[in-house]
Amino acid sequence: MDFTEKTISGERIYSGKVINVDVEEVGLPNGKTSKRELVRHPGAVAVIAVTKENNIVMVRQYRKALEKEILEIPAGKMEAGEEPHVTAGRELEEETGYKPLALKKIASFYTAPGFCDELVHLYEADIDKPGRPFTDEDEFVQVEEISLQEAEEAVQQNLIHDAKTMYAVQYLRLRINEQ
Amino acid sequence: MDFTEKTISGERIYSGKVINVDVEEVGLPNGKTSKRELVRHPGAVAVIAVTKENNIVMVRQYRKALEKEILEIPAGKMEAGEEPHVTAGRELEEETGYKPLALKKIASFYTAPGFCDELVHLYEADIDKPGRPFTDEDEFVQVEEISLQEAEEAVQQNLIHDAKTMYAVQYLRLRINEQ
């Protein structure tokens, strides 16, 4: 059965700095119509970086959407025309000062497919010594390096509380257990 | 250091069926201001259900935001005033016909904390025999039951392609490996 929802009409409700919002009237498989609210996002990257001391490089930052600080793996949105691995290297260095020696793609996932097209590309970076972070002027992050066990505890405490970082912590646990 | 971003002014750009969109002017820690685009979402649940035959209950559905079909674990947004475990039981039964015998909370995660407050509550359900699904009138889903290995292959093929489902697949793999 073909479940495709064809766009009958659409309207751009909002054009922003990070997101655009469209509302579309779609035709359903049963011949009826429905309204879909769609957030358009340029896509993002996230980076798992483990130090020689076996700590995960995290950034603590205030998330206005949540009105609280959380610990996340370094991440950022893709600039127009930028390849994901380039974004990954750039964001890691800007936010943490670590320059990646090598980057390996781990996974890509849509974060909220019910209403948003944001695709996050997850990389693992080989890193050497950290340099000096240089974040964007409207971005305030604090680097924290924690062990995998501390990360798992931070998940329990809702200090790590976002899908990409929780996926990354699980990924590292799986890999260590399989060794 | 206090990274809190205080709201100076805000405007509701869009009030929708699923999401609302706010644009806020915020005060930054350095005294400057910036604009934050914020998508408000009521929150959602997702359910891991494994059959007696050791297959994961998945639903195939067309996602307009992605313009394609993907395989996901059963999920849905919370209705006003609804407790997450109630949503979990309701969505599982509506989408798949399986009535949960018991529900266990596994995790909660923000899907896109950079711009959206959607929090997904992930449950694991004990299930018995399936009944008959009864989805919403604008929702078309097809139930598919696949093994963990098939799910991991579906991840490789980008047929499973969203964070909550990929997190769930990793969760099941971790648990099986730890047995």
HADDOCK unambig.tbl for C-alpha pairs under 7 A between the chains (distance, minus, plus):
assign (segid A and resid 3 and name CA) (segid B and resid 62 and name CA) 5.76 0.50 0.50
assign (segid A and resid 3 and name CA) (segid B and resid 140 and name CA) 6.75 0.50 0.50
assign (segid A and resid 4 and name CA) (segid B and resid 62 and name CA) 6.03 0.50 0.50
assign (segid A and resid 5 and name CA) (segid B and resid 64 and name CA) 6.55 0.50 0.50
assign (segid A and resid 34 and name CA) (segid B and resid 138 and name CA) 6.51 0.50 0.50
assign (segid A and resid 38 and name CA) (segid B and resid 65 and name CA) 5.80 0.50 0.50
assign (segid A and resid 62 and name CA) (segid B and resid 3 and name CA) 5.74 0.50 0.50
assign (segid A and resid 62 and name CA) (segid B and resid 4 and name CA) 6.02 0.50 0.50
assign (segid A and resid 63 and name CA) (segid B and resid 113 and name CA) 6.41 0.50 0.50
assign (segid A and resid 63 and name CA) (segid B and resid 114 and name CA) 6.31 0.50 0.50
assign (segid A and resid 64 and name CA) (segid B and resid 5 and name CA) 6.55 0.50 0.50
assign (segid A and resid 65 and name CA) (segid B and resid 38 and name CA) 5.78 0.50 0.50
assign (segid A and resid 65 and name CA) (segid B and resid 113 and name CA) 6.32 0.50 0.50
assign (segid A and resid 65 and name CA) (segid B and resid 114 and name CA) 6.80 0.50 0.50
assign (segid A and resid 65 and name CA) (segid B and resid 115 and name CA) 5.64 0.50 0.50
assign (segid A and resid 65 and name CA) (segid B and resid 116 and name CA) 5.48 0.50 0.50
assign (segid A and resid 65 and name CA) (segid B and resid 117 and name CA) 5.32 0.50 0.50
assign (segid A and resid 66 and name CA) (segid B and resid 113 and name CA) 6.80 0.50 0.50
assign (segid A and resid 66 and name CA) (segid B and resid 117 and name CA) 5.62 0.50 0.50
assign (segid A and resid 109 and name CA) (segid B and resid 161 and name CA) 5.12 0.50 0.50
assign (segid A and resid 109 and name CA) (segid B and resid 162 and name CA) 4.67 0.50 0.50
assign (segid A and resid 109 and name CA) (segid B and resid 163 and name CA) 5.24 0.50 0.50
assign (segid A and resid 110 and name CA) (segid B and resid 161 and name CA) 6.11 0.50 0.50
assign (segid A and resid 110 and name CA) (segid B and resid 162 and name CA) 4.42 0.50 0.50
assign (segid A and resid 110 and name CA) (segid B and resid 163 and name CA) 5.94 0.50 0.50
assign (segid A and resid 111 and name CA) (segid B and resid 111 and name CA) 5.36 0.50 0.50
assign (segid A and resid 111 and name CA) (segid B and resid 112 and name CA) 6.25 0.50 0.50
assign (segid A and resid 111 and name CA) (segid B and resid 162 and name CA) 5.90 0.50 0.50
assign (segid A and resid 111 and name CA) (segid B and resid 163 and name CA) 5.32 0.50 0.50
assign (segid A and resid 112 and name CA) (segid B and resid 111 and name CA) 6.25 0.50 0.50
assign (segid A and resid 113 and name CA) (segid B and resid 63 and name CA) 6.43 0.50 0.50
assign (segid A and resid 113 and name CA) (segid B and resid 65 and name CA) 6.34 0.50 0.50
assign (segid A and resid 113 and name CA) (segid B and resid 66 and name CA) 6.81 0.50 0.50
assign (segid A and resid 113 and name CA) (segid B and resid 162 and name CA) 6.79 0.50 0.50
assign (segid A and resid 114 and name CA) (segid B and resid 63 and name CA) 6.31 0.50 0.50
assign (segid A and resid 114 and name CA) (segid B and resid 65 and name CA) 6.81 0.50 0.50
assign (segid A and resid 115 and name CA) (segid B and resid 65 and name CA) 5.66 0.50 0.50
assign (segid A and resid 116 and name CA) (segid B and resid 65 and name CA) 5.50 0.50 0.50
assign (segid A and resid 117 and name CA) (segid B and resid 65 and name CA) 5.32 0.50 0.50
assign (segid A and resid 117 and name CA) (segid B and resid 66 and name CA) 5.63 0.50 0.50
assign (segid A and resid 138 and name CA) (segid B and resid 34 and name CA) 6.47 0.50 0.50
assign (segid A and resid 140 and name CA) (segid B and resid 3 and name CA) 6.75 0.50 0.50
assign (segid A and resid 161 and name CA) (segid B and resid 109 and name CA) 5.11 0.50 0.50
assign (segid A and resid 161 and name CA) (segid B and resid 110 and name CA) 6.10 0.50 0.50
assign (segid A and resid 162 and name CA) (segid B and resid 109 and name CA) 4.67 0.50 0.50
assign (segid A and resid 162 and name CA) (segid B and resid 110 and name CA) 4.43 0.50 0.50
assign (segid A and resid 162 and name CA) (segid B and resid 111 and name CA) 5.91 0.50 0.50
assign (segid A and resid 162 and name CA) (segid B and resid 113 and name CA) 6.78 0.50 0.50
assign (segid A and resid 163 and name CA) (segid B and resid 109 and name CA) 5.23 0.50 0.50
assign (segid A and resid 163 and name CA) (segid B and resid 110 and name CA) 5.93 0.50 0.50
assign (segid A and resid 163 and name CA) (segid B and resid 111 and name CA) 5.33 0.50 0.50
assign (segid A and resid 163 and name CA) (segid B and resid 163 and name CA) 6.47 0.50 0.50
assign (segid A and resid 167 and name CA) (segid B and resid 167 and name CA) 5.70 0.50 0.50
assign (segid A and resid 174 and name CA) (segid B and resid 174 and name CA) 5.89 0.50 0.50
